[in-house]
């Protein structure tokens, strides 16, 4: 089986959930002897050769099963029109200094189009049996590749525009591409039943066309830190955007502190709602016990999980959500929103409705004061996360490919 | 050869979601609405139609068909509260003389494991209730979930019981057959009646399972299996909710039970009460040192006491027993007793992540951890009630803890 895959740069160069999923899935596929030609956008500021070298050195891959094609582009998966424009400005300046010709689209949509045209050229020169495209920015590329090659197309929904915006201020252009991608595709992969129901409900995709392929997670050995602290710590870690529900975290924090003042709340991440959240915490009078730590990477993230006594993910809409698994791996019990895909695949956690601030606070306080509960979740949770393995979703994808090719 | 039917009837008082913020407010602990709803649903799907069917069968076979029931006190109480027609139908059955009632703990509890005093009181309460409602004095004892060991048999013998039921678990029986009467080790007169779990579970668990190689199970096939067994009695012990609730009507379970007695009697096999099996000579002494039960593949206590949260919750519950009783407050004591029901601990079982869809189906909670949180919050509230009654000061910033019981007077 040969797959032409349109995806995103892998960690450690890119650390978003989408890059991690692309990496895991590709690795899993290579174990099933699927040959993947991986096409991805590559900006001018990323270190060029190291990435491929890193993959070559990565023993997880059977290297003969894997090739990379890069398209010069400044697309990254979590852009919106505004952040694209900012990025575009930065690059224009940089490239002007180097007196290089400007080749990127003037706005995000133009850039998506330009990327898809480049993809078409690759599709014409490559040999493959199936096309697999990850999230809306690559759907146009997938559609064009299908047109020129006549091969079946699989699109993979990692997040919908409804997740990103919480249903308010849907970008029509993005929505249209998502919809078109799914309708032109021969099969749609959704990362959870939750996402599948979104796709069926909001995009009119027939349910039998959608296959749920839950994400997985694999851990490398991590450093254990000795962290000394006097107070209990409750952690939020993620983009501070509407989708992640930071305001519910702040409000639950207030309720917890009213009952138990010896708790610290830590917010790790950045995002457009950050100033608003800081202000909100101040207006509730809890600013002194609510720390905004900013955006962290690498080992600092690991430290944050280990320092925390509880991790809370109150997402309003989370197609999957890998962070609770990271926290569990660090031995930190998690409270997660039922409006998440990950809640379908883990049991040793506490589940809440994101809007039910009382219940979030109830569960935080219970975990803080019922030590056996904390120990039991820690114990079972650590064991449970180790059962995940990318070979399982890869096998599911392979089955889908085989059905389409037959 | 004989067949001995015993059906377990039980419904717990399920708890309402009780948050940390409800502690100290002394709200009602029980989800009256949901309990009523479930009771009415099960009454409609199981209790009423099955009682009717059994009554018809008893009439039809003129004394040749008979069954035994063990109905928990909390189930009886809920019949009285919200389904009097169910109680009436059991009373009608009792009048036929073809129904025997067994003894158990009123609250379907694990009190025997934690407090012998409470255990005896709950058995007495249940005995009184059976006498009052059905005018019978049970002489056969069955412990919650068929939990059993030598010590228990000795204990209930001293309480005056002539027979006791238990699971016919392989790990205890070995090569021996469950179809005989045994003597529990260390006892003199009491007799042990064992469940034939293969034939019981063919009806209770496998009946509607289309992937089972014996599906569909006909009365002829089942009667033949019974015939092929050797022994004095095949004891078919199961939850009464098997009929219409665990096995839905469309599986044909009602038709099965409707035609079974005729098919069995045709083959010269009789039906007996557990008390009628006492005439058989015990085959051997049975030594059951460790507790066994009828739950899960393990057939042990792990469904209720298999993890740390279950242990922590039940320990805390019995830590306050004495204080609750000393206060002589009926409402408090009844609330406390309703918390002794084994189901509350069953809901906290973490084994169901791996096996047992059975656990999942009967669990009103999303997760065992939610069950624990609600339970501990309620215990914390109860402890505050106790403290106030004891005249102890309760600070508005009282601590929430797994060990609040240490703060009350004993």
Interface residues (C-beta under 8 A of the other chain):
Chain A: X255 X259 X260 X347 X348 X349 X350 X351 X358 X359 X361 X362 X363 X365 X366 X369 X370 X371 X372 X373 X375 X376 X377 X380 X384
Chain B: X19 X20 X21 X307 X308 X309 X311 X312 X350 X353 X366 X367 X369 X370 X372 X373 X376 X377 X399 X400 X401 X402
